[in-house]
């Protein structure tokens, strides 16, 4: 029975990651919907980024207390929830939609690749600066 413990721990961690990622995605979509209106002065994804950073900061500051409750919950909060609520998931969706030409724009495959590459370059340079 002892050899089953690592498999169970992995399964429980993955289950928590899936569950918390779904809630992170729903939080991000909700915040974007609430802050999307005509005449908006800033991009609505910034609110999701702020919430994700706030929750991540809280989780890091309280890591010991969180892990005392249940060790995998820290991973669920930081990697699952915060990873899905921040803009990295928005970037991943934008790159996927560019590669797949989801909107069915009349363009070649090489153009779709260049659009996805441009989104990747823009995201990587904005994070490093």
C-alpha positions as CSV (number, residue, x, y, z in Angstrom):
1,X,0.0,0.0,0.0
2,X,2.9,2.3,0.6
3,X,3.8,2.3,-3.1
4,X,0.4,3.8,-3.9
5,X,1.1,7.0,-1.9
6,X,3.1,8.9,-4.5
7,X,0.5,8.2,-7.2
8,X,-2.3,9.3,-4.9
9,X,-0.3,12.5,-4.0
10,X,0.2,13.2,-7.7
11,X,-3.5,12.6,-8.5
12,X,-4.6,14.8,-5.7
13,X,-2.2,17.6,-6.7
14,X,-3.4,17.4,-10.3
15,X,-7.0,17.4,-9.3
16,X,-6.5,20.5,-7.2
17,X,-4.6,22.2,-10.1
18,X,-7.5,21.5,-12.5
19,X,-10.1,22.7,-10.0
20,X,-8.2,25.9,-9.1
21,X,-7.3,26.6,-12.7
22,X,-11.0,26.5,-13.6
23,X,-11.8,29.0,-10.8
24,X,-8.9,31.2,-11.9
25,X,-10.2,31.3,-15.5
26,X,-13.7,32.1,-14.4
27,X,-12.3,34.9,-12.2
28,X,-10.3,36.4,-15.1
29,X,-13.3,36.1,-17.5
30,X,-15.6,37.7,-15.0
31,X,-13.2,40.6,-14.3
32,X,-12.7,41.2,-18.0
33,X,-16.4,41.2,-18.6
34,X,-17.1,43.6,-15.7
35,X,-14.4,46.0,-16.9
36,X,-15.2,45.9,-20.6
37,X,-17.3,49.0,-21.7
38,X,-17.3,51.7,-24.3
39,X,-14.8,54.4,-23.5
40,X,-12.6,52.3,-21.2
41,X,-9.3,53.9,-20.5
42,X,-7.3,50.9,-19.6
43,X,-7.3,47.3,-20.9
44,X,-9.7,45.2,-18.7
45,X,-7.1,42.4,-18.4
46,X,-5.1,44.6,-16.0
47,X,-7.7,44.1,-13.3
48,X,-7.3,40.3,-13.5
49,X,-3.5,40.8,-13.4
50,X,-3.9,42.9,-10.2
51,X,-6.1,40.3,-8.5
52,X,-3.7,37.5,-9.5
53,X,-0.7,39.4,-8.1
54,X,-2.5,40.3,-4.9
55,X,-3.5,36.7,-4.3
56,X,0.0,35.5,-5.2
57,X,1.5,38.0,-2.7
58,X,-0.9,36.9,0.0
59,X,-0.1,33.2,-0.6
60,X,3.6,33.8,-0.5
61,X,3.4,35.8,2.7
62,X,1.2,33.0,4.3
63,X,2.9,30.0,2.8
64,X,3.6,28.2,6.1
65,X,0.1,28.7,7.4
66,X,-1.4,27.5,4.1
67,X,0.8,24.4,3.9
68,X,-0.1,23.6,7.5
69,X,-3.7,23.2,6.5
70,X,-3.0,21.0,3.4
71,X,0.4,20.9,1.7
72,X,-1.0,20.8,-1.9
73,X,-3.3,23.7,-1.5
74,X,-0.4,26.2,-1.8
75,X,0.4,24.8,-5.3
76,X,-3.3,25.0,-6.1
77,X,-3.5,28.7,-5.1
78,X,-0.2,29.9,-6.7
79,X,0.2,27.7,-9.8
80,X,-3.5,26.8,-10.5
81,X,-5.5,29.8,-9.5
82,X,-3.0,32.6,-9.9
83,X,-1.5,31.1,-13.1
84,X,-5.0,31.1,-14.7
85,X,-6.2,34.5,-13.4
86,X,-3.1,36.4,-14.7
87,X,-2.5,37.4,-18.3
88,X,-0.3,34.4,-19.1
89,X,-3.4,32.4,-19.9
90,X,-4.7,35.3,-22.0
91,X,-1.5,35.2,-24.0
92,X,-1.7,31.5,-24.5
93,X,-5.3,31.9,-25.8
94,X,-4.2,34.7,-28.1
95,X,-1.4,32.6,-29.6
96,X,-3.6,29.6,-30.0
97,X,-6.3,31.6,-31.8
98,X,-3.7,33.2,-34.0
99,X,-2.2,29.8,-35.0
100,X,-5.6,28.3,-35.6
101,X,-7.0,31.4,-37.4
102,X,-10.2,30.9,-35.3
103,X,-11.8,34.0,-36.8
104,X,-11.3,32.6,-40.3
105,X,-9.5,35.7,-41.7
106,X,-8.5,35.3,-45.3
107,X,-4.8,34.8,-44.7
108,X,-2.1,32.3,-45.3
109,X,-0.6,29.9,-42.7
110,X,2.6,31.7,-42.6
111,X,0.8,34.9,-41.7
112,X,-0.9,33.1,-38.8
113,X,2.5,31.9,-37.6
114,X,3.9,35.4,-37.8
115,X,1.0,36.9,-35.8
116,X,1.4,34.2,-33.1
117,X,5.2,34.9,-33.1
118,X,4.5,38.6,-32.8
119,X,2.2,38.1,-29.8
120,X,4.9,35.9,-28.2
121,X,7.6,38.5,-28.8
122,X,5.5,41.3,-27.5
123,X,4.6,39.4,-24.3
124,X,8.1,38.3,-23.6
125,X,9.6,41.7,-24.1
126,X,6.9,43.4,-22.0
127,X,7.6,41.1,-19.1
128,X,11.4,41.5,-19.2
129,X,11.4,45.2,-19.3
